[in-house]
Amino acid sequence: MADIFLSYARDDREIIERLAAALGDEGFEVWWDRRIVAGDEFSTIIEAELAAAGTVVVAWSDSGSRSNWVKDEASFAASRGTLVATTLDGGLPPMGFRQYHAIDLSTWAGGQGDEALVQLVHAVGLRLGGTAPAAETSPLAPEPAEDAGPWIAVTPIKVRGTDPELTDLAEELADGISSALARFSYLNVASQASAAAGKKAGARYVLEGSLRRAGSSLRLSTRLTDTHNARQIWGDDYHRNYDADSVFELLDDLTDHVVTAVADPYGALVRDLSAPVLQRDPKSLTVYESLIRQFVYRQRVSPEDHLIARTAAELAVKKAPGNATAWAAQSLIYLEEFKHGFNMRPDSLERALQAARRATELDPNHAWAQFALCDASFFHRDVGMGRSAGLRSLELNPRDSDAMAMVGVWFAFTGDWERGLGLVKRAISLNPNHPGWYWFAIFYDHYRQGEYELALEYIERVNMPQYWVCPELVAATQGQLGNQDKAHAALDQFLALCPFRPEEIPALLDRWLYGQPNVRDLILDGLCKAGLKVSG
């Protein structure tokens, strides 16, 4: 079979001939339809070659975007995970394919050392299951293994007593926890075989547990230890009723709570890993440490932390341009400029979207990359893509409460309040140590229904007084309630913290609430009642 199937529109045949030759010179076997001999059945041969190819390079262009043949071939490749997208003229792919980063070949002059061709060669190599033929000289090679972060081992769960049912439960639970931890891209999880050796397996962190049953009562005791200094950094007990008929639900429930408490962006591991990183110059951080700094920002949401995290994220992409996690982190930190006005630079939304596309192109099955694409797409008002990428991110990692809460917010803000609030409430239940912003969606639900007293209760739960959105929403709610003194005080605090000018506030509200214009108008009405002088 061919390594590469080239999909293109007939108008682009000249550049495709040069591209096929260049890829052939890199050591790949390339198939494109000039090889069909007279008398062959056109569609049959194309279908066979398309199915057999290790990767499908789709060359988008104005003509390619209008070609049903090219779109069909791209859909087939996307469904099989073999798609590598390029753009010949620098334009966007057609709708339905914009979640895949397209390597820009518009300035490629035909040279082998051109950066765009190097990117394409590397991407094809990754799709073929290894590295590109020229990977040793490629600037897109992944970061060194020593910067891959610490390992965690889940040891076999101990059983108190000789209960065979409990022994089986313990084995399945340890396997489930280990597999669920591995879905977090920033974690390296030791195999169960090596985990039995704990520290001997080279793991920095070891997660241990024990099970005990008394009648219908079950207790799981857990602890997470740093093997470098034998320090326990987390532990908890979980008490559940044991029913043999609902054992799968029990396993899922225990796995949910243990994994989220340990590995969630607001969990025990990130808290422990953050402490030394906070003292470091962002320019000296490794690629892995830059990711941890991103998590710190998401916990604190401040302009100061944003600037540090952005500096670290940009350096991480330069050090490891083949790392999907680094690109996803860059996308999310760029988007914070557009969301909150922190350290604004031009074209923040477009930069965020392009970085998310690069992340998903490097690894379509990367949960955090799909989450970044979700967030950027919603702000870009591409609701279909936002929902698709958001659900995909949760399929890939259903225990990341950070992604779950934000995806829920977007479903609610684009009209599906029932589904959105369900996701937010599940995120809250998964991690009791969640940040306050998880409550925002529930606040908005009460506010839109005129339940201002309840809305005020939830905005007070957010408890992020230095984050300008909090006093903004307090001012709007107190304004609706007619509490003028409290409304004025909150408005003054909001205007002091907000990086946007008062006349920009209607447009700012529209960035988030474009799918809920009635809610947007209600918030603006409350702010005006609080004393804001601006027209909507």
RAUR-V493508 format. One line per field, one symbol per residue. psi: psi as a letter, one per 30 degrees, with the letter a starting at -180 (. if undefined). A space follows every 50 residues. Layout:
psi: ???
This chain:
psi: llekkkkllefgeeeeeeeeeeeeffgkkkklfffklkfkjeeeeeeeee efkeljjkjkaeeeffkeeeeeeeeeeeffggkjklkfgflkllkfgffk kkkjgfgkgfkfgkeeeeeeeeeeeefggbllegefgkfgklllffgfll lkkjlkkkkjagjeeeeeeeeeeeeeeeeeeffjffkjkkleeffffcef fgkekkkllkkkkjbgkkkkklkkkjfeggkkflllkkklkkjffheeee eeeeeeeeeeeeflfgaeeeeefeefeffkkfffkleeeeeeeeeeefef ileeeeeeeeeeeeeeeeeifgjeeeeeeeeeeeffeeefgkhkllheee eeeeeeeeefeejfgjeeeeeeeeeeeeffgieeeeeeeeeeefeejggj feeeeeeeeeeefgfieeeeeeeeeeeeeejfgllffffeeeeeeeefgg ieeeeeeefffehiffjfeefeeeeeeeeefgieeeeeeeeeeefefkfl leffeeeeefeegffieeeeeeeeeeeeffgkjkk.
